[in-house]
Amino acid sequence: MAAEGSITWQRRAYERGDLERCLIAIAATDDTDVNIRVFNDAEARAMLVNVVDVPPLCNFILPAIVRTGPLAVAISTAGASPALAKRIKREIGELFGEPYATLAILLNDVARGPRARSRPTRTARSSSRTSSTAIPTRSRCCATAMSRRSRT
């Protein structure tokens, strides 16, 4: 993400001020004390916070999501097993692929009548956006993902 420019990564220890002007905090370190500090600091600011793989230190979850056309299926193990969620995501993707996405489009058209045929799908909206009509697809967030080795 840093390479593509969607985040700025600074190799250093977490500081309380890192959460200034942020909407979301995601902690993914191998240091329990740092993760707890991030959670406590974010909670004190009434921020969304997720300490990866520690459900009690999350006030929101990040499910695995399978998207095919307008069809979206979210999978969560409530942090119990990210590997299992990944496996289920793959299996659901194989089981409910393009034919189901096409079916969802057809059912939408039938349910909404002629008016629905003029409404673009999510994919069509994404591909037809121009710079003057673009809708932001990402919110600003702050994340900490440092290991003990990366702190100075």
Helices and strands as residue ranges (DSSP letters): G 16-19, E 24-27, H 32-44, E 48-51, G 55-57, E 64-68, E 71-75, H 82-95, H 98-112, H 114-117, H 122-127, E 142-144, G 148-150
